[in-house]
Amino acid sequence: MQRFEVIDKCEENLQKANEIVERHDINQIVKIMTRPLINRINRIKEICSIEKYNLCFVGRVGIGKSTAIANLLGLVDDSKMVEGYKIVDIPLLKTAEGRTTLCETIFQLNSTVDTYIEIERLEPNIFRELVDDYCSVLFADSNDEKVRSSLEVHRVIGNMSNFSKKDKDSQIQYIKDVLSEDDIEDKDLKILIKNAIFKQINYENRTNIKFAYPKDRNIKDWIKQTLLDINEGVLADVPYPSKIILSLNEEDYKIDFPNFIQIVKDTRGIDGEGVREDIIEMCKDISNICIICDELTGYGNIVSDSFLKNQFIIKNNDLKFRNFVMGIEQGAKLSRVNGADGRENGKDKKREEAIANWNNICLDKNNMFFYNSYLGIKYDSDEYEIISINFEKYHNERMSLIKNIESKLIFMYDEFSNELSIINRQLGNFLSNSIENSHKEKLWEIKDAVRKVNGKLNDKHDLLYSRLEKQVRSGISAGVVRASVNRSGMYENFDIYVQAKDISFEEFDESCKAPLYHIEEELIRVFSNMDMMDEALHQAIKYKTDELYYRFREKNATDYYSTLKEGIFKDICWELMKTFWGNKISGLKYRDRIADELFRVIKNKDILRSIIEMKNTYSFFNELYDFMDF
């Protein structure tokens, strides 16, 4: 099934549905029940309207995303793919430490302008926070809890500032070289060094953000060196990047972009246990195909044991068509999976292990890929030096993955086509206007079931305080807590408001679980005869339930986020908590002090009561009841 054929089917169904709504001789109940079908058709049409996707790679820091992207797109240095070189020399996407890129990196093809690399500049206030973290690491006492500053940030700021942290004499000389005498008087050494670093970097005047490819250079050398220099922070007048864009003119560089892909994104690696809302939104966006990279050990846990599990719930079934978990293989690990008979059998065993843990999520074995960036390249395990290359194996691995992704899109169109065929049949039943009193009585039974569960709801809100408090006290490092405190709770690796939003999903799901199960059991019982009209009514109610569930689940999450933020973001408690770092109290850990103060404020402001008063669970079932108010 082709994309345009699904859209044509949507138009055909919408035409039939609109006829039902507009005809005066059609029963009002039938018209009400047609609305959820129309909404579902429009959603399928919206999803299938995407002609070219963004291919996004997600995964933990150091997992091998950039290496996989480089090999998949052909962003490799062919001259290094010979015996004697090291495999780390092959990809053009590389940082000196080999750990991760600084920020999201986008790759795109164009046919109208020359090849260029462009960066989006990190805002000065955010960069200042990074420098503050960098300086805190420099002066951390050996007895202090560990300060948070990544290797990449540390390296870039060190290179931008040319700061030498070898000894006190070197630091004092640095201060004298950078600051004037007036700037030096009566100040603490730590403050002086921070001021000197800011002045030396001269961030406000770092405005060089675009690099045009010089035609006289080898393009692969230019790409590799320019990206490396940006990620190292060694280019004069270049700011810290929040995003890097590599736009390749088709005449300069031949890349076999699949025809259904418009850009490829290498996301900033997941670093720590904090919820990454940017990744959540990326996975939900219908214009994205997301490849969630995971290591073979514990393969699949990235979606079953992380914040992503609250997105891939059964009711978000459409997500399964565009999100895939890709096991990154290094060496011949799949062949060495316990009990495996060869690489393909190793894949099967890893799928079985993952499926066993994928409870109550919409993904299944069709959402599992495996990829080895260097399949066919034999290399020394210690020095990574290339011993031999089987180019056929190497290229087949790359092409098989691209074909696999394309086949999943075809599968999505097939599934939607089948669903539209069922909807078409149901609309035909509605168009016949053959609803009888027996059907109306069944609808009233379902309506009464909704009324009863709404009167017995037990809204769950016990996780918010306990889960957040546990995360602050022991779930994340002291350095991450400090970084979050310094930003009034909004740190990219631990945003307390986003954490609350994530908890809201679990609480909403738990509150609705038993009532929904009862309603679904009643639907099966009441419509057990499943005549043609029964089937249509049953499906309409299911569509409406899913539609409302998603809307109120998202509203509930937004309410958790905004209520907590409105309550504490501008509170003076953050200034007080900033003083806790380095200001020790015997017998009391830094994280415990933060948790005590933070949750004292949250409880005093009665944040939980404000959230409960939103009554989103009740509103969900009330609106479902009102839908059947005929």
N, C-alpha and C positions, 0 to 999 in steps of 0.2 A: 504494500500500500504506500502510495506517495503522499507527501504533505498536502499538495493542492487537492488531492482526492478527498482527504479528510475534511478540508475546508468546504469543499462542494457539498459534502454530506451534512455539514453543520448548517449551511444555507438552506438545504432542502428541508431539514428538520425544523429550522426556525420558521420557514414559510408555513409549514403545517401547524406549528405551535401558535403562531400569530393568528391563523385562521380560527383556531379554537377560542382564543381570547376575544376576538372581534365579533364572532357570530352571536347573535341575540338569542338563538334557540338552544344554545349550549348551557347546561346546568352550571350554576355559579360555583358549586363545589368542584366540578371538573376544571373550571377556569383557575380556581385557587391552586388545585393540585398540578396544573400545568406550569405554574410559575417556577417551581424548583427545577423542572426539566429545562426550561428556557435558560435559567441561570447556569445550569451544568453545560448545556450546549455552548453558551457564550464563553465559558471558561475553557472548554476544549478548543474552541476556535481561537481564543487568545493565545493559548499555549502553542498551537500549531501555526500561528501567524509568524513565528520566528523562523526566518529563512537561514540566517547565519548566526552561529553561537559564539560566545566567549568560552574558550576552553581554559578552565581554572584549575590550578594544581594547589592542593591544600595538604598540610602535614606538619609534623613536629620539626623543630630545628634539627638540622643535620641528617634528616631522613634520606636525602638524595633527590629532592624535587628538581633542583636546578640541573643536576646531571641528567636526570631522565628527560627533562624538557630539551636540553641541548642535543641529546642524541635523537630524540623523536623528530625534532625540527631540522636536523642536519646542521645545527650550529656547532660544528666540530672542526678541529684543525686536522685535515686529512694528512698533512705532512707529518703529523705526530703518530699516526696510526700505522706504525712500522715497528718491527722488532728493535728493542733497545731503548725505546722511549717508555715513559710511565703513563699509565692510563689517566692519571690526574692531569696530564698535559693535553688530553684530547678535547674536552669541552671548552667552548669559548666563554661560558658563564662560570666564572671562578672567582673566589676571594682568596686572599693570601692564606688565611687560617683554614680555608676549606670547610668552614662551618655553615655559614648562611649568608644570603644577601641582606643588605640593610633594610630594604623596604620592598613593597610590591613592585614587580618589574613586568612590563607589558611588551609583547612582541607583536608587530603588525606588518603586513605587506602593503605597499602602495605602488601605484603606477604613474603618479602625477608629479611627485616631488622627489628630490634627491634624498638619499639615505641620510638619516640623522639620528642622534641620541639626544633626548631632552629629559630634563628632570623637573619635577615639581618641588619647590622649595619648602622645607619644613618651617613652620611659623617660628619667628624669633623667640616668643615666650616659651614654646615647647622645647626649642633648642637650649634655652637657658636652663630649663629643668634638667636636661640631659647633662649639661656641664656641671650642674650642682651635684648630680648623682656621681659623676666622674670624680669630682673633688672629694666627695665623701668617701669614696673607695680609697683614694690616695691617703687620707688621714685617718682611716678606720683603725681603732685600737685593736690589737690582736685579741683582746678579751671581748670585744664587741660582737654582737650577733652580726652575721654577714650582711654587708650592704649590697644592694641590687644594682648592678651595672653590667650589661652584657659585654662579651669580648669584642664584638663588632663596634659598639658605641665607644668603648674604651680606646680601641685602636684608632678610630676616625678622629676623635677629639684630640688624642695625643699627636696625631700627624698634623691636624689643622693648626694646633697651637705650638708645635715644636717644643713641647715641654719635656724636660728631663727630670725624672723623679728618682734619680740615683741616690742622692744624698742631700743633706740639709744645705751644704755649701752651694751645690749646684742650683738648688731651689732659690736661695737668696740671690745668687747672681742673675738668675732668670728674672726675678722681680726687678732688680736694678736695671737690667737691660730694657725692660718693657715699660715700667712705670716711671713717672716723674717723681722728684723728691717730695712734692706736695701730696702726691697720692700715697706715699709710703709712710708718712708720719703716724705714729700712735695707732697702729693697727696690728691685729693678730696675724701671724704668719699664714694661717689657713685662708683668711679673708684676702690677704694680699695676693696669694697665689691664684685664688679664684678670679680676682679682679684682673690680674696680669694675663691669665688665660683668655678671659673675655676680650680684653683689649687686643691681644695678639691675634686672635682669630678674626676680629673685625667683621663680625657676622653681617651687620647691616649693609656693608659694602660688597658682600659676596653675591654678585648678581649674574654671574656667568652660568646660564642654565641650558644652553643649546650648543651642540657640537655637530658640525656638518662633516660628512665624510670627505676627506681630501682624496681626489681621484688618483693621485700619484702614489697612494699607499696601498698595500695589500689589505683588502677589506677585512679579512679574518683577523689579521694582526691588529688592525685598528679597533675592531669591535672588542676583541679580547682585552687589549690594553686600556681602552677608554672605560669600559665597564669596571675593570679591576681598579683603576685609579679613582673612579667615583666612589666605589665601595671602600676604598682605603682612605679617602679624604686627603689625597696628596695633590690635588689640582688647585692651583692658586685661583682665588676669586670665585670658587665654586661652593655654593652652600650645601648644607646637609640635605640629602634628598628625602622627600616623603613618598615619591613615586619616580620610577625610571621608565622611560618609553624608548624602545628601539624600533624605529620605523625603517624598514628595508625596502628600497626601490627594487622592483622585480628584475630590472636590468643589471643591478649591481650584485644581487645575491639570489640564487635560485633555491627557493624552499618549496617543498611539496606540501603546501598548506592544503588540508582536505577542503573540498569545496563547501562544506557546511560550517567551516570555522572562519571567523573574521579576525579575532585576536586570541593570543594565548597569554594567560596571566600566571606569573610565579608569585604567589602570595608570601607575605612575611611569615616566617615559620612560627608555629605554635610553641611558645616558650613558657612552660609552667602549667598550672592547673586552672588558671583563671578562664572565665568564659570570654570567647572572642566573638563579639556581636558582628563584626565585619564578615567573619567566615559564615556565621549563621545566615546573614542576609544574602551572601553570595550563593549559598546552597539553595536558598528559597527562590532566588531570582529566576524567572522562566527563560531569560536570555542566556543563562549560563549552563554549561555542562561541567560538573565538578568532579575532578579526580582526587579522591581523598587518599593520600599516600600513607601507607602503614608498613611497619617492619614485619618480618615473617614471624618473629617471636611474639605471640599474643595477637596474631593477625585478626583484624576485625574489631578489636577492643576500642579502637578510636571512635567507633560509632555506637558501641553498646555500653561503654563505661565512661564516656566523656560527655561534655555539654551537648554534643550533637544528638544524643539519644532522645532528648526532649523535642527534637525537630522531626526525626524520622519515625513518628508514631504512625500507627495503622491508619488513622483518619487523614493523615497527610500522604495518602497513597500516590498522588501524582509525582511526588519527589523521587520516587524510585526510578523514574524514566530518565533522569538527568544527573543522578548522583551515583558514583561508583567508588568502591574501595579497592585500591591497587596495592598489592603486596610488592614491595621493592626487594628484589632478590639481589644479593651480592655473592659472587662466586657461584658455587653449585649447591647452594643451601636447600633448594627445593628437592633435589635428588637425595639429599641427606636427611629429609624429614623422617622422623621415627616411623619405621614400618613401611616406608615408601619404596615402590619398585619403579624407579626412574622419576624424571622431572614432572611429567604429566600426572602421575599418580600422587606425587608430592603436592601438587596443586589441589587435587581432589581431597586429600586428607586435611589440608589447611582450610578448604571450604567447609568441610564437615565440622571441624573444630569451631569455626566462626559461627556457623548456623546454630550450633548447640547453645551459644551465648546470646544469639540475636532474638531475644524474647520480646514480643510486643512492639517490634519495629517493622516498618514497611519494606525494608530491603530484604533480598533473598539471594540465592546463589547466582542469579542473573546479574547481580550488581557487583560481582567479584572479578577482578582482573589481577594479573601478575605481570611484572615486567623486570627484565634484567638489562640495564643500560649497556652492558658489555658482553652480552651473550655471544659466544663465538670467539671472544678474545681471551686467550690463555695468558695469565700473568703470574709473576712471582708474588706469593701472598705476603711476603715481608716488605719487599722494596717496591711492589706494584709495577715492576718492569715487565713490558710486553715480551712474551716468548713466541707466540704465534697468533695468527688471525684467520678465522674462517668468515670471510665477508658475507657469504650467503646466509649463514646463521644470524649474523649481526643485522643485516637488512631485513630478513624475514621477521625477526622479533619486533622490529619497529613497525613494519607494515601490518603485522597481525594485530597489534594493539589499535592502530588507526581503523582498521576494518572492523574490529570488535566494537569500537565506539559507534561507528556508522550503523552497524547491525542493530544496536540498541535503539537508535532513533527509528529505524524501520519497525522494530518491535513496538515502540510507543505508538506509531501511526496505526499499526495493525490493531493494537488493543483499543485505541480510541475509536477506530472504525467499527469494531465489534460492539463497543458500548453504544455508539450512535445507532447501530442497527436495532439494538434492543429498545432504545429510546424511541426510535421511529415506530416500532411496533406498539409501544405504549401510547404514543400520541395517536396512533390509529384507533386504539381502544377508546381514548378520550373523545376523538372526533366522532365516533359512533354514538356518543351521548347515551350510552346504555347503562348508566349508573342506576341502580335499583335501591329500594329501601333497605335491603339486606346489606348493601355496601355502606350505606349511611350509618346503619347501626354499628357496623364494624369500626368505622371512623370515630364514632362517639365512644366506643369502648377504649380505643387508643387515647383519645382525648382525656377520658377519665383516668386512665393509667398515668398520664403525664401530670394531671392535677394531683393525684395521690402522692407521687414521688416528690413533687414540689413541696408538698406539705410536710414531708419527712426528711428534708435535706439536712445533712450534717456537713456544713462548710468547713473545709480543712485549712487552718492557718497556723498550725503548730510548728511547721518547718522553718518559717521565715527567721525567727529569732535564733532558734537552736542551730540551724544550718549555717547562717551567717557568722554567728559567734564562734562556732567550731572552726570555720575557715580562717578567721582572724587569729584565733588562739593557737591553732596547730596545723591547719591545712596548707598554709603557704609560708614561705620564708619571711623572716623578720625584715629583710631588705625589700621584699615586695610590698609588705605592709607599709613600711616607711615611704616608699615611692608613691603609694596610693594616698597616704596621709598628706604628703607634700602637695598633692594635686586635689585636695578636698574630696578624695574618694574616687577620682576619675583617672586611674592609671590604666594604660592599654592592656597590661597583663593582669590587672586585678581592679576592675571597676565595680565598686560595691553596689551601685545602682543596677548594673547589668547582671550582677550575681543575684540580686533580688528578683529581677525579671525571670531569670532561669529557674529559680525556686518556684515562682508563681505557676509555671507550667505544670510542675509536679503536683502542686496543691490543687490546681483546677482539675487535673486529670483524676486525682484521687477522690475529690469531692463528687465528681460526675460518674465515677466508675460504676458503683452499685445501682444508682437510678437508671443509667443508660442500659445496663445489662437487663434490668427489669423491663424497660420499655421495649428493647429488642426481642426479649422472650415473648412479650405480649404481641408484638408484630407478627412473629412466626406463628403463634397460636391462633390469633384472630384471622389471619389471612392464610390459614393452613390449606384451604381448598385450592387456592392459587388459580382461580379462573382468570381470564384475560384482564378483567377489570381489577381483580384482587392484586395481580402482579403489578399493574400500573400504579395503583394507589400505594402499595407497599414501597415501591421504588421512589415515588415522589416524596414520601415521608422520610425515607432514608437520606435522600439528597438534601432535603430541608434541614434535617438534624445535623448532618455533616457541615453544611453551610453555616448554620448558627453556631455550632460548636467551635469552628475555626475562628469566626468573628469574635465571639466572647472570650475565647482563650487568648487571642491576641490583645483584646481590650483589657483583659485582666492583667496581662503582662505589662502593658503600657501604664496601667494604674499603679502597679507595684513600683515601677521605675520612677514615675513622675511624683508619686506621693512621698516616697523616701527622699528623692532629690529636693523637692520643695521644702521638705521638713528640715534637712540637715546640711545641704550643700553650702549655704552661706552662714552657717552657725559658727560662732567664735570657738567652738570646741576644737576645730582643726588647728587654729593657731596655738592653742594650749598643747595639743598632742604633738605638734612639731617640736616642742621643747623636750619631749620625753627621750628622744634619741641622744645617747651619750650622757644623759642626766639620770644616773642609775639610782635605784632604791633597792637596798639590800633585800634579797629574798623575793623580789618581784620581777618577772621577765617583762621585757619591752612589749611583746605582743599581748600579754595579759593586761598591762596597763592601758594599752590602746583599746582593747576589748571592753574593759571596765568602763572607761570614759565614754566610748562611742555608744555602747548600748544603754548606758545611763541616760544619755541625751535622747536616743531613739525611743526609749520607754517613757521618758518624761513627756515627750511630745506626742505620745499615744499614736504613733504611726500605724500600728496594727489596727487600731479601732477605725482609723480613717480608711484603711484598705477594706476592712470588713463592711463598712457602710456603703461601699461601691456595689455590693451585692451582685457581682457578675454571674455567679453560679445560678442564683435565683432568677436573674434576668434572662439567662439562657433558656431555662425551662419555661419561664413565663411566656417568652416569645414563641417558643414551640407550641405552647398551649394556645396562644392567640392565633397562630397560623391555622389552627383547626377550629376556630370560632365561627362555625356556620350552623 
